[in-house]
């Protein structure tokens, strides 16, 4: 599924960059993309995906650090705690 989305996005970018349809068509495509990205359903889906990714990364980090030797595991926890100050600088949790 991700490959299909990437392919469609690549085709859209290629069309926009290579189209000879003129500025009017470019503005139509730009407006459609902006409307799509500002759709509340799309924004909620993107935020849910980001949250799911963060949860999966935290779970993977916890499982991998449990399998590492104690010294290395302690160092990783120190590094991960230093990044907690910048909890969400991506701007996805604006709801």
Rosetta constraint file for C-alpha pairs under 8 A:
AtomPair CA 1 CA 5 HARMONIC 6.41 0.50
AtomPair CA 2 CA 6 HARMONIC 6.14 0.50
AtomPair CA 3 CA 7 HARMONIC 6.00 0.50
AtomPair CA 4 CA 8 HARMONIC 6.13 0.50
AtomPair CA 5 CA 9 HARMONIC 6.07 0.50
AtomPair CA 6 CA 10 HARMONIC 6.00 0.50
AtomPair CA 7 CA 11 HARMONIC 6.12 0.50
AtomPair CA 8 CA 12 HARMONIC 6.16 0.50
AtomPair CA 9 CA 13 HARMONIC 6.19 0.50
AtomPair CA 10 CA 14 HARMONIC 5.98 0.50
AtomPair CA 11 CA 15 HARMONIC 6.02 0.50
AtomPair CA 12 CA 16 HARMONIC 6.16 0.50
AtomPair CA 13 CA 17 HARMONIC 6.07 0.50
AtomPair CA 14 CA 18 HARMONIC 5.76 0.50
AtomPair CA 14 CA 19 HARMONIC 7.87 0.50
AtomPair CA 15 CA 19 HARMONIC 5.22 0.50
AtomPair CA 16 CA 26 HARMONIC 6.47 0.50
AtomPair CA 16 CA 29 HARMONIC 7.78 0.50
AtomPair CA 21 CA 25 HARMONIC 5.77 0.50
AtomPair CA 21 CA 26 HARMONIC 7.47 0.50
AtomPair CA 22 CA 26 HARMONIC 6.48 0.50
AtomPair CA 23 CA 27 HARMONIC 6.12 0.50
AtomPair CA 24 CA 28 HARMONIC 6.30 0.50
AtomPair CA 25 CA 29 HARMONIC 6.23 0.50
AtomPair CA 26 CA 30 HARMONIC 6.10 0.50
AtomPair CA 27 CA 31 HARMONIC 6.04 0.50
AtomPair CA 28 CA 32 HARMONIC 6.15 0.50
AtomPair CA 29 CA 33 HARMONIC 6.14 0.50
AtomPair CA 30 CA 34 HARMONIC 6.14 0.50
AtomPair CA 31 CA 35 HARMONIC 6.05 0.50
AtomPair CA 32 CA 36 HARMONIC 6.07 0.50
AtomPair CA 33 CA 37 HARMONIC 6.12 0.50
AtomPair CA 34 CA 38 HARMONIC 6.10 0.50
AtomPair CA 35 CA 39 HARMONIC 6.19 0.50
AtomPair CA 36 CA 42 HARMONIC 7.14 0.50
AtomPair CA 37 CA 42 HARMONIC 6.32 0.50
AtomPair CA 37 CA 43 HARMONIC 6.77 0.50
AtomPair CA 38 CA 42 HARMONIC 7.16 0.50
AtomPair CA 38 CA 43 HARMONIC 6.60 0.50
AtomPair CA 39 CA 43 HARMONIC 6.23 0.50
AtomPair CA 40 CA 44 HARMONIC 6.00 0.50
AtomPair CA 41 CA 45 HARMONIC 6.12 0.50
AtomPair CA 42 CA 46 HARMONIC 6.11 0.50
AtomPair CA 43 CA 47 HARMONIC 6.11 0.50
AtomPair CA 44 CA 48 HARMONIC 6.04 0.50
AtomPair CA 45 CA 49 HARMONIC 6.10 0.50
AtomPair CA 46 CA 50 HARMONIC 6.15 0.50
AtomPair CA 47 CA 51 HARMONIC 6.10 0.50
AtomPair CA 47 CA 92 HARMONIC 5.85 0.50
AtomPair CA 47 CA 93 HARMONIC 7.06 0.50
AtomPair CA 48 CA 52 HARMONIC 6.03 0.50
AtomPair CA 49 CA 53 HARMONIC 6.07 0.50
AtomPair CA 50 CA 54 HARMONIC 6.20 0.50
AtomPair CA 50 CA 92 HARMONIC 7.76 0.50
AtomPair CA 51 CA 55 HARMONIC 6.17 0.50
AtomPair CA 52 CA 56 HARMONIC 6.08 0.50
AtomPair CA 53 CA 57 HARMONIC 6.05 0.50
AtomPair CA 54 CA 58 HARMONIC 6.12 0.50
AtomPair CA 55 CA 59 HARMONIC 6.13 0.50
AtomPair CA 56 CA 60 HARMONIC 6.06 0.50
AtomPair CA 57 CA 61 HARMONIC 6.00 0.50
AtomPair CA 58 CA 62 HARMONIC 6.14 0.50
AtomPair CA 59 CA 63 HARMONIC 6.22 0.50
AtomPair CA 60 CA 64 HARMONIC 6.01 0.50
AtomPair CA 61 CA 65 HARMONIC 5.93 0.50
AtomPair CA 62 CA 66 HARMONIC 6.20 0.50
AtomPair CA 63 CA 67 HARMONIC 6.65 0.50
AtomPair CA 64 CA 68 HARMONIC 6.55 0.50
AtomPair CA 65 CA 73 HARMONIC 5.24 0.50
AtomPair CA 65 CA 76 HARMONIC 7.37 0.50
AtomPair CA 66 CA 73 HARMONIC 7.11 0.50
AtomPair CA 68 CA 72 HARMONIC 6.45 0.50
AtomPair CA 68 CA 73 HARMONIC 5.68 0.50
AtomPair CA 69 CA 73 HARMONIC 6.03 0.50
AtomPair CA 70 CA 74 HARMONIC 6.13 0.50
AtomPair CA 71 CA 75 HARMONIC 6.47 0.50
AtomPair CA 72 CA 76 HARMONIC 6.31 0.50
AtomPair CA 73 CA 77 HARMONIC 6.36 0.50
AtomPair CA 74 CA 78 HARMONIC 6.39 0.50
AtomPair CA 75 CA 79 HARMONIC 6.40 0.50
AtomPair CA 76 CA 80 HARMONIC 6.17 0.50
AtomPair CA 77 CA 81 HARMONIC 6.07 0.50
AtomPair CA 78 CA 82 HARMONIC 6.41 0.50
AtomPair CA 79 CA 83 HARMONIC 6.91 0.50
AtomPair CA 80 CA 84 HARMONIC 6.91 0.50
AtomPair CA 83 CA 87 HARMONIC 7.32 0.50
AtomPair CA 88 CA 92 HARMONIC 7.44 0.50
AtomPair CA 88 CA 93 HARMONIC 7.48 0.50
